[in-house]
């Protein structure tokens, strides 16, 4: 993971591939890049899967950890309320 993060462009880099694509009206658009390159980047036909698993992998993992922790917290709270 560290070796991949080192190769990422700087945050806000205007020369990053993501910012070079344009929408149909000529403005920079990330969606255009995702649609055009999702199969080439990941080899998966489903664009939603590519965006969630490949492009936003760190974010999706973080959300999963938060939901898991919330579920464990709820189980512990409900388990503690059991009356003998």
N, CA, C and O atoms as a MOPAC input file, in Angstrom:
PM7 MOZYME 1SCF
protein

 N      0.82800 1    -1.17600 1     0.00000 1
 C      0.00000 1     0.00000 1     0.00000 1
 C      0.87500 1     1.24300 1     0.00000 1
 O      0.56600 1     2.20800 1    -0.70000 1
 N      1.93600 1     1.24400 1     0.75200 1
 C      2.81200 1     2.41400 1     0.82900 1
 C      3.44000 1     2.69500 1    -0.53200 1
 O      3.56100 1     3.85600 1    -0.92300 1
 N      3.83400 1     1.67000 1    -1.24800 1
 C      4.45700 1     1.88500 1    -2.55400 1
 C      3.46900 1     2.47700 1    -3.55500 1
 O      3.86200 1     3.25600 1    -4.42300 1
 N      2.20700 1     2.12000 1    -3.44500 1
 C      1.19300 1     2.68200 1    -4.33900 1
 C      0.91300 1     4.13600 1    -3.98500 1
 O      0.79900 1     4.97700 1    -4.87700 1
 N      0.80300 1     4.44100 1    -2.71600 1
 C      0.49500 1     5.80400 1    -2.28600 1
 C      1.60400 1     6.76100 1    -2.69700 1
 O      1.33000 1     7.91500 1    -3.02900 1
 N      2.84600 1     6.30300 1    -2.68100 1
 C      3.96100 1     7.16300 1    -3.09800 1
 C      3.82400 1     7.59900 1    -4.55000 1
 O      4.24900 1     8.69900 1    -4.90100 1
 N      3.23800 1     6.76000 1    -5.40100 1
 C      3.12200 1     7.05800 1    -6.82500 1
 C      1.89800 1     7.89700 1    -7.18100 1
 O      1.75300 1     8.31000 1    -8.33200 1
 N      1.02500 1     8.15400 1    -6.22700 1
 C     -0.15500 1     8.97000 1    -6.50400 1
 C      0.24700 1    10.42600 1    -6.74000 1
 O      1.22200 1    10.89900 1    -6.15600 1
 N     -0.50300 1    11.14700 1    -7.59900 1
 C     -0.20200 1    12.56500 1    -7.78800 1
 C     -0.55500 1    13.35600 1    -6.53200 1
 O     -1.36500 1    12.91400 1    -5.71800 1
 N      0.05000 1    14.51400 1    -6.38500 1
 C     -0.22700 1    15.36800 1    -5.23400 1
 C     -1.69200 1    15.78700 1    -5.22700 1
 O     -2.33000 1    15.86200 1    -6.27700 1
 N     -2.21300 1    16.05500 1    -4.04900 1
 C     -3.59000 1    16.48600 1    -3.93900 1
 C     -3.76000 1    17.83500 1    -4.62500 1
 O     -3.00400 1    18.77000 1    -4.36100 1
 N     -4.74700 1    17.93600 1    -5.50200 1
 C     -5.00800 1    19.16300 1    -6.21600 1
 C     -4.11500 1    19.37600 1    -7.42800 1
 O     -4.12900 1    20.45700 1    -8.01800 1
 N     -3.34600 1    18.38000 1    -7.81000 1
 C     -2.44600 1    18.49600 1    -8.96200 1
 C     -3.26800 1    18.63700 1   -10.23800 1
 O     -4.01600 1    17.73000 1   -10.60400 1
 N     -3.13000 1    19.77700 1   -10.91200 1
 C     -3.92900 1    20.02800 1   -12.11700 1
 C     -3.46900 1    19.19200 1   -13.30000 1
 O     -4.19000 1    19.08800 1   -14.29300 1
 N     -2.30100 1    18.60200 1   -13.22100 1
 C     -1.80100 1    17.76400 1   -14.30600 1
 C     -2.12000 1    16.28200 1   -14.10900 1
 O     -1.72600 1    15.45400 1   -14.93100 1
 N     -2.82400 1    15.93900 1   -13.03500 1
 C     -3.20100 1    14.55200 1   -12.78900 1
 C     -4.14300 1    14.07900 1   -13.90100 1
 O     -4.93300 1    14.87300 1   -14.41100 1
 N     -4.07100 1    12.80300 1   -14.28300 1
 C     -4.93500 1    12.29900 1   -15.36200 1
 C     -6.42100 1    12.55800 1   -15.11900 1
 O     -7.18200 1    12.77700 1   -16.06100 1
 N     -6.81700 1    12.53100 1   -13.88400 1
 C     -8.21200 1    12.75400 1   -13.53500 1
 C     -8.70300 1    14.13600 1   -13.95500 1
 O     -9.86400 1    14.28500 1   -14.33500 1
 N     -7.84300 1    15.14200 1   -13.89200 1
 C     -8.23800 1    16.51200 1   -14.20700 1
 C     -8.05200 1    16.86700 1   -15.67400 1
 O     -8.43300 1    17.96300 1   -16.08500 1
 N     -7.48200 1    15.98300 1   -16.46900 1
 C     -7.27200 1    16.27300 1   -17.88300 1
 C     -8.50300 1    15.99200 1   -18.72800 1
 O     -8.64300 1    16.57500 1   -19.80400 1
 N     -9.40600 1    15.11500 1   -18.27900 1
 C    -10.60700 1    14.79300 1   -19.04800 1
 C    -11.63200 1    15.90600 1   -18.90700 1
 O    -11.70100 1    16.58600 1   -17.88300 1
 N    -12.43100 1    16.07800 1   -19.96400 1
 C    -13.45400 1    17.12300 1   -19.95300 1
 C    -14.82600 1    16.49700 1   -20.16000 1
 O    -14.96600 1    15.45700 1   -20.80400 1
 N    -15.83900 1    17.16000 1   -19.59700 1
 C    -17.20800 1    16.70800 1   -19.79700 1
 C    -17.69100 1    17.17000 1   -21.16500 1
 O    -16.93600 1    17.79300 1   -21.91100 1
 N    -18.93400 1    16.87200 1   -21.49600 1
 C    -19.47000 1    17.25200 1   -22.80800 1
 C    -19.57300 1    18.76100 1   -22.99300 1
 O    -19.62800 1    19.23700 1   -24.12700 1
 N    -19.60000 1    19.52100 1   -21.90000 1
 C    -19.66200 1    20.98200 1   -22.00700 1
 C    -18.29300 1    21.62800 1   -21.89500 1
 O    -18.18400 1    22.85400 1   -21.92900 1
 N    -17.24300 1    20.82000 1   -21.76200 1
 C    -15.88900 1    21.34200 1   -21.76500 1
 C    -15.27600 1    21.62600 1   -20.41000 1
 O    -14.17600 1    22.17300 1   -20.33700 1
 N    -15.96400 1    21.26600 1   -19.32900 1
 C    -15.41400 1    21.49500 1   -17.99100 1
 C    -14.72600 1    20.22000 1   -17.50000 1
 O    -15.10400 1    19.12300 1   -17.91000 1
 N    -13.71500 1    20.34900 1   -16.62100 1
 C    -13.06500 1    19.14300 1   -16.09600 1
 C    -14.05600 1    18.29000 1   -15.31100 1
 O    -14.84500 1    18.81200 1   -14.52300 1
 N    -14.01300 1    16.98700 1   -15.52700 1
 C    -14.96300 1    16.10600 1   -14.84500 1
 C    -14.30900 1    14.78000 1   -14.49900 1
 O    -13.71500 1    14.13000 1   -15.35900 1
 N    -14.41700 1    14.38700 1   -13.25500 1
 C    -13.86900 1    13.10100 1   -12.82300 1
 C    -14.68400 1    11.95300 1   -13.40300 1
 O    -14.12500 1    10.91000 1   -13.74400 1
 N    -15.98300 1    12.12800 1   -13.51900 1
 C    -16.84100 1    11.06500 1   -14.02900 1
 C    -16.46300 1    10.63000 1   -15.43100 1
 O    -16.53000 1     9.44500 1   -15.75800 1
 N    -16.06700 1    11.57700 1   -16.25400 1
 C    -15.64700 1    11.24900 1   -17.61300 1
 C    -14.44400 1    10.32100 1   -17.59200 1
 O    -14.37200 1     9.37000 1   -18.37000 1
 N    -13.50800 1    10.59500 1   -16.70800 1
 C    -12.31900 1     9.74200 1   -16.58200 1
 C    -12.70500 1     8.34400 1   -16.11600 1
 O    -12.21300 1     7.35400 1   -16.65800 1
 N    -13.58100 1     8.25100 1   -15.11600 1
 C    -13.97800 1     6.95000 1   -14.59300 1
 C    -14.67300 1     6.11400 1   -15.66400 1
 O    -14.38100 1     4.92800 1   -15.81600 1
 N    -15.58700 1     6.72700 1   -16.40100 1
 C    -16.34000 1     5.99300 1   -17.42100 1
 C    -15.42100 1     5.53200 1   -18.54600 1
 O    -15.54000 1     4.40400 1   -19.02400 1
 N    -14.51500 1     6.39200 1   -18.96500 1
 C    -13.64500 1     6.06600 1   -20.09700 1
 C    -12.57600 1     5.03500 1   -19.74300 1
 O    -12.16700 1     4.26000 1   -20.60800 1
 N    -12.11900 1     5.00800 1   -18.50200 1
 C    -10.96500 1     4.18300 1   -18.15000 1
 C    -11.23400 1     3.04700 1   -17.17300 1
 O    -10.29400 1     2.34900 1   -16.79300 1
 N    -12.46700 1     2.83600 1   -16.75500 1
 C    -12.72600 1     1.84300 1   -15.71200 1
 C    -12.36600 1     0.42900 1   -16.16100 1
 O    -11.75200 1    -0.31800 1   -15.39900 1
 N    -12.73200 1     0.05300 1   -17.37200 1
 C    -12.40900 1    -1.31100 1   -17.81100 1
 C    -10.90300 1    -1.46600 1   -18.00900 1
 O    -10.33300 1    -2.49300 1   -17.64100 1
 N    -10.26300 1    -0.46700 1   -18.58200 1
 C     -8.81900 1    -0.53500 1   -18.82300 1
 C     -8.04500 1    -0.61100 1   -17.50200 1
 O     -7.07100 1    -1.35700 1   -17.40200 1
 N     -8.46900 1     0.15200 1   -16.49300 1
 C     -7.75700 1     0.19200 1   -15.21200 1
 C     -7.95600 1    -1.07000 1   -14.37900 1
 O     -7.02100 1    -1.53400 1   -13.72700 1
 N     -9.17400 1    -1.63200 1   -14.39300 1
 C     -9.47100 1    -2.73900 1   -13.48000 1
 C     -9.83000 1    -4.04400 1   -14.17000 1
 O     -9.75700 1    -5.10300 1   -13.54800 1
 N    -10.21300 1    -3.99600 1   -15.43100 1
 C    -10.60100 1    -5.21300 1   -16.13200 1
 C    -11.95800 1    -5.74700 1   -15.71800 1
 O    -12.23500 1    -6.93400 1   -15.88700 1
 N    -12.80600 1    -4.88500 1   -15.17600 1
 C    -14.14100 1    -5.27900 1   -14.73000 1
 C    -15.17600 1    -4.50200 1   -15.51700 1
 O    -15.03400 1    -3.29400 1   -15.71000 1
 N    -16.22600 1    -5.19100 1   -15.97800 1
 C    -17.26000 1    -4.53300 1   -16.77800 1
 C    -18.14000 1    -3.58700 1   -15.96900 1
 O    -18.66600 1    -2.61800 1   -16.51700 1
 N    -18.30900 1    -3.85100 1   -14.68200 1
 C    -19.21000 1    -3.07000 1   -13.84700 1
 C    -18.49400 1    -1.82200 1   -13.31900 1
 O    -17.57300 1    -1.92200 1   -12.50800 1
 N    -18.92800 1    -0.65000 1   -13.78800 1
 C    -18.27300 1     0.60600 1   -13.40800 1
 C    -18.44800 1     0.89000 1   -11.91700 1
 O    -17.53600 1     1.41600 1   -11.27900 1
 N    -19.60400 1     0.54800 1   -11.35700 1
 C    -19.84700 1     0.79900 1    -9.93400 1
 C    -18.84700 1     0.01900 1    -9.08000 1
 O    -18.30300 1     0.55300 1    -8.11300 1
 N    -18.60900 1    -1.22500 1    -9.43300 1
 C    -17.64600 1    -2.04000 1    -8.69500 1
 C    -16.24400 1    -1.45700 1    -8.79400 1
 O    -15.50900 1    -1.43100 1    -7.80700 1
 N    -15.87300 1    -0.99200 1    -9.97100 1
 C    -14.54500 1    -0.40300 1   -10.15800 1
 C    -14.38700 1     0.85300 1    -9.30900 1
 O    -13.35200 1     1.04600 1    -8.67200 1
 N    -15.40900 1     1.70800 1    -9.29800 1
 C    -15.31700 1     2.94900 1    -8.52300 1
 C    -15.23400 1     2.64100 1    -7.03500 1
 O    -14.39700 1     3.21400 1    -6.33900 1
 N    -16.08700 1     1.74600 1    -6.53000 1
 C    -16.09300 1     1.45100 1    -5.09400 1
 C    -14.87700 1     0.64800 1    -4.64600 1
 O    -14.31500 1     0.92800 1    -3.58700 1
 N    -14.46600 1    -0.33200 1    -5.41900 1
 C    -13.39200 1    -1.21500 1    -4.97500 1
 C    -12.00700 1    -0.72500 1    -5.36400 1
 O    -11.05800 1    -0.88900 1    -4.59700 1
 N    -11.87500 1    -0.13100 1    -6.53200 1
 C    -10.54800 1     0.25600 1    -7.00300 1
 C    -10.24100 1     1.73500 1    -6.79100 1
 O     -9.22800 1     2.08000 1    -6.18200 1
 N    -11.09900 1     2.59600 1    -7.28300 1
 C    -10.81900 1     4.02900 1    -7.16700 1
 C    -11.01700 1     4.54900 1    -5.74700 1
 O    -10.25400 1     5.39900 1    -5.28700 1
 N    -12.03100 1     4.04900 1    -5.05200 1
 C    -12.32900 1     4.54200 1    -3.70600 1
 C    -12.10600 1     3.45700 1    -2.66200 1
 O    -12.83700 1     3.39200 1    -1.67300 1
 N    -11.13000 1     2.62400 1    -2.86300 1
 C    -10.89400 1     1.49300 1    -1.96700 1
 C    -10.61900 1     1.88400 1    -0.53000 1
 O    -11.16300 1     1.27700 1     0.39200 1
 N     -9.77500 1     2.89900 1    -0.32400 1
 C     -9.46000 1     3.33300 1     1.04500 1
 C    -10.70300 1     3.88000 1     1.73800 1
 O    -10.94400 1     3.58300 1     2.90800 1
 N    -11.48800 1     4.67200 1     1.02500 1
 C    -12.69700 1     5.25900 1     1.59700 1
 C    -13.71900 1     4.17800 1     1.93900 1
 O    -14.31800 1     4.20000 1     3.01300 1
 N    -13.91300 1     3.23700 1     1.02400 1
 C    -14.86000 1     2.14900 1     1.26600 1
 C    -14.42800 1     1.30100 1     2.45700 1
 O    -15.26600 1     0.88900 1     3.25900 1
 N    -13.13400 1     1.03800 1     2.57900 1
 C    -12.63500 1     0.28400 1     3.72300 1
 C    -12.90500 1     1.04100 1     5.03000 1
 O    -13.31000 1     0.43600 1     6.02200 1
 N    -12.68500 1     2.34700 1     5.03200 1
 C    -12.94600 1     3.15800 1     6.22000 1
 C    -14.41100 1     3.12500 1     6.61400 1
 O    -14.73700 1     3.01400 1     7.79500 1
 N    -15.29400 1     3.22100 1     5.62900 1
 C    -16.73100 1     3.15700 1     5.92100 1
 C    -17.11300 1     1.79300 1     6.49700 1
 O    -17.94900 1     1.70900 1     7.39700 1
 N    -16.51100 1     0.74600 1     5.98500 1
 C    -16.78900 1    -0.60100 1     6.49400 1
 C    -16.34600 1    -0.73700 1     7.94400 1
 O    -17.05200 1    -1.33800 1     8.75300 1
 N    -15.20100 1    -0.19300 1     8.27500 1
 C    -14.70800 1    -0.24400 1     9.65600 1
 C    -15.65000 1     0.50600 1    10.58800 1
 O    -15.93900 1     0.02800 1    11.68500 1
 N    -16.13300 1     1.67000 1    10.16900 1
 C    -17.04500 1     2.45800 1    11.00400 1
 C    -18.35600 1     1.70500 1    11.23400 1
 O    -18.85100 1     1.65500 1    12.36000 1
 N    -18.91800 1     1.12300 1    10.17700 1
 C    -20.17600 1     0.38500 1    10.32400 1
 C    -19.97600 1    -0.84700 1    11.21100 1
 O    -20.83700 1    -1.16000 1    12.03400 1
 N    -18.86600 1    -1.54000 1    11.05300 1
 C    -18.57100 1    -2.70200 1    11.88700 1
 C    -18.43900 1    -2.29400 1    13.35900 1
 O    -18.98700 1    -2.96100 1    14.23700 1
 N    -17.72200 1    -1.21100 1    13.62700 1
 C    -17.55800 1    -0.74200 1    15.00600 1
 C    -18.89700 1    -0.32800 1    15.61100 1
 O    -19.15300 1    -0.58800 1    16.78700 1
 N    -19.74700 1     0.31100 1    14.81700 1
 C    -21.07100 1     0.69900 1    15.31300 1
 C    -21.90700 1    -0.53700 1    15.64100 1
 O    -22.62300 1    -0.56000 1    16.64200 1
 N    -21.81500 1    -1.56400 1    14.79600 1
 C    -22.55100 1    -2.80300 1    15.07000 1
 C    -22.07800 1    -3.48800 1    16.33500 1
 O    -22.89700 1    -3.95700 1    17.12500 1
 N    -20.76500 1    -3.55500 1    16.54400 1
 C    -20.22000 1    -4.14800 1    17.76800 1
 C    -20.65400 1    -3.33600 1    18.98700 1
 O    -21.01700 1    -3.90900 1    20.01400 1
 N    -20.61900 1    -2.00700 1    18.88100 1
 C    -21.04500 1    -1.15100 1    19.99700 1
 C    -22.51200 1    -1.39900 1    20.34000 1
 O    -22.86900 1    -1.48600 1    21.51500 1
 N    -23.36200 1    -1.51300 1    19.32100 1
 C    -24.78500 1    -1.79200 1    19.57200 1
 C    -24.97100 1    -3.14500 1    20.24900 1
 O    -25.76700 1    -3.26800 1    21.18000 1
 N    -24.24700 1    -4.15300 1    19.79100 1
 C    -24.35100 1    -5.47100 1    20.43000 1
 C    -23.91200 1    -5.42400 1    21.88900 1
 O    -24.55300 1    -6.03200 1    22.74600 1
 N    -22.83400 1    -4.71300 1    22.17900 1
 C    -22.35800 1    -4.61500 1    23.55700 1
 C    -23.33800 1    -3.84500 1    24.44100 1
 O    -23.55000 1    -4.20900 1    25.59700 1
 N    -23.92900 1    -2.79500 1    23.90600 1
 C    -24.90700 1    -2.01600 1    24.68800 1
 C    -26.14900 1    -2.85100 1    24.96400 1
 O    -26.62900 1    -2.88800 1    26.09700 1
 N    -26.67500 1    -3.52100 1    23.94400 1
 C    -27.88300 1    -4.32400 1    24.13100 1
 C    -27.61600 1    -5.53700 1    25.02700 1
 O    -28.49300 1    -5.95100 1    25.78600 1
 N    -26.43700 1    -6.09200 1    24.94400 1
 C    -26.08000 1    -7.23000 1    25.78600 1
 C    -25.98100 1    -6.81200 1    27.24000 1
 O    -26.31100 1    -7.60100 1    28.12600 1
 N    -25.54400 1    -5.60900 1    27.50600 1
 C    -25.40300 1    -5.11200 1    28.87400 1
 C    -26.72600 1    -4.80900 1    29.54500 1
 O    -26.78100 1    -4.71000 1    30.77100 1
 N    -27.78900 1    -4.65800 1    28.78100 1
 C    -29.09200 1    -4.33000 1    29.34800 1
 C    -29.89700 1    -5.54600 1    29.76200 1
 O    -31.01600 1    -5.40200 1    30.25600 1
 N    -29.37400 1    -6.70400 1    29.57800 1
 C    -30.07500 1    -7.92800 1    29.94300 1
 C    -30.27400 1    -8.00000 1    31.43900 1
 O    -29.31100 1    -7.88200 1    32.19800 1
 N    -31.51800 1    -8.19200 1    31.88100 1
 C    -31.80900 1    -8.28300 1    33.31400 1
 C    -31.80500 1    -9.74500 1    33.76100 1
 O    -32.29600 1   -10.61800 1    33.04500 1
 N    -31.25600 1   -10.00500 1    34.93500 1
 C    -31.17500 1   -11.37600 1    35.43300 1
 C    -32.39800 1   -11.74100 1    36.20400 1
 O    -32.50400 1   -12.86200 1    36.70000 1

